[in-house]
């Protein structure tokens, strides 16, 4: 069983919750673009979504097989993180659907159907509406992710409280800077 710095992981989960919430706010305030600009906008959003999914998966991987699995409710906490990974993946799925709904700048395959500015404008309007719908669907999902991270963080903090300052300083005195490294335990002197 691996020993990790649980308070550091609890803090990282709180930070991750804040990032999910900030991403939700960003997407809610996004005016969807179409064409090339829309693709660049959606690419940035997809990158953020994938980063959040990976960070959640990293937390799940760190906690699984660590001393956190001995706490009451460990299975529920790990399951919650696994569900957050899945929900974050659904955000990415919505964003990829928005990529598919985008009206790209290329010439239509049938020029007779899209020869005038009105036809192009309608195509882009339909795309904007479809993209806006996909972005709106991410809001509750991102809220679930943020809340789940906070719940697991609070659970970890409850079962693995931070050591008192005096105890933490004494425990790491033999290894300078060890307390600052996530997952680091001081080694016994040789």
JOLINKA-V395211 format. One record per residue. RES is the residue in one small letter. PHI is phi in whole degrees, 0 to 359 (NA if undefined). PSI is psi in whole degrees, 0 to 359 (* if undefined). D_LAST is the distance of its C-alpha to the last C-alpha in Angstrom with 1 decimal. Layout:
BEGIN
res: {RES,RES}
phi: {PHI,PHI}
psi: {PSI,PSI}
d_last: {D_LAST,D_LAST}
END
This chain:
BEGIN
res: {x,x,x,x,x,x,x,x,x,x,x,x,x,x,x,x,x,x,x,x,x,x,x,x,x,x,x,x,x,x,x,x,x,x,x,x,x,x,x,x,x,x,x,x,x,x,x,x,x,x,x,x,x,x,x,x,x,x,x,x,x,x,x,x,x,x,x,x,x,x,x,x,x,x,x,x,x,x,x,x,x,x,x,x,x,x,x,x,x,x,x,x,x,x,x,x,x,x,x,x,x,x,x,x,x,x,x,x,x,x,x,x,x,x,x,x,x,x,x,x,x,x,x,x,x,x,x,x,x,x,x,x,x,x,x,x,x,x,x,x,x,x,x,x,x,x,x,x,x,x,x,x,x,x,x,x,x,x,x,x,x,x,x,x,x,x,x,x,x,x,x,x,x,x,x,x,x,x,x,x,x,x,x,x,x,x,x,x,x,x}
phi: {NA,281,259,237,276,299,302,295,292,298,296,296,292,295,296,297,300,297,291,299,295,296,293,300,297,299,293,294,261,281,272,296,256,234,68,298,299,297,297,296,297,293,298,299,295,296,299,298,300,293,297,294,298,296,296,294,298,297,295,300,296,293,284,293,84,257,295,296,288,271,282,297,81,298,296,295,294,293,296,299,297,297,293,294,302,296,296,297,295,293,298,298,297,297,291,289,295,294,299,292,280,300,266,279,279,295,290,299,290,241,304,294,271,218,271,244,296,295,299,295,299,294,299,288,296,301,295,301,296,294,293,301,296,294,296,296,293,282,302,296,294,293,295,298,298,297,296,299,298,294,297,294,300,297,296,297,297,294,270,228,297,297,293,295,304,296,292,294,293,295,289,251,298,283,233,300,80,295,295,278,265,299,76,268,242,296,273,291,294,269}
psi: {129,143,123,165,94,315,326,317,324,317,319,324,323,318,320,320,317,323,321,317,318,322,321,315,318,313,324,331,6,126,112,137,164,176,211,317,319,320,318,319,312,327,316,316,318,321,314,316,316,322,317,321,314,319,321,317,323,318,317,315,321,318,324,129,5,182,346,336,350,349,156,135,14,317,319,321,316,320,321,315,321,321,325,320,315,315,319,325,325,327,315,322,318,320,325,329,324,322,318,328,347,143,109,165,356,160,139,150,333,92,334,335,345,48,342,167,329,315,316,318,318,320,317,326,314,318,317,317,319,319,317,320,319,319,320,325,341,337,305,327,317,327,319,317,315,313,320,318,320,320,313,319,313,321,317,316,323,319,341,72,155,141,152,156,314,318,320,320,315,324,333,9,328,344,99,132,0,326,337,348,124,134,7,136,141,141,149,144,142,*}
d_last: {22.9,21.5,20.2,22.0,22.8,26.1,27.5,27.2,29.1,31.6,32.2,32.6,35.1,37.1,37.1,38.3,41.0,42.2,42.3,44.4,46.7,47.0,47.9,50.5,52.0,52.1,53.8,56.3,57.3,57.6,61.1,61.1,62.2,63.7,64.0,61.5,60.4,59.9,57.8,55.5,55.2,54.4,51.9,49.9,50.2,49.1,46.0,45.0,45.7,43.6,40.7,40.9,41.1,38.0,36.0,37.1,36.2,32.7,32.3,33.6,31.2,28.2,29.3,30.4,27.6,25.4,25.1,28.4,30.2,29.7,31.7,35.4,37.4,34.7,37.3,39.8,37.3,36.4,40.1,41.0,38.7,40.2,43.7,42.8,41.9,45.3,47.1,45.6,46.8,50.2,50.2,49.6,52.4,54.8,54.0,54.6,57.9,58.7,58.1,60.6,63.1,63.0,66.2,65.4,67.4,68.7,72.4,73.6,74.5,77.9,79.2,82.2,79.9,78.0,80.3,80.6,78.3,79.1,77.7,74.5,74.2,74.6,72.0,69.5,70.5,69.9,66.5,65.5,66.6,64.6,61.5,61.9,62.1,58.9,57.1,58.5,57.2,53.6,53.7,53.4,50.8,48.6,49.1,47.9,44.7,44.0,44.7,42.6,39.5,40.1,40.5,37.2,35.4,37.0,36.1,32.4,32.5,34.3,31.8,28.6,29.3,27.3,24.8,26.2,25.4,23.7,21.5,20.7,19.8,17.5,15.7,15.0,14.6,10.9,12.0,15.4,18.1,16.5,19.3,21.8,20.9,22.8,20.9,17.5,14.9,12.0,8.6,6.3,3.8,0.0}
END
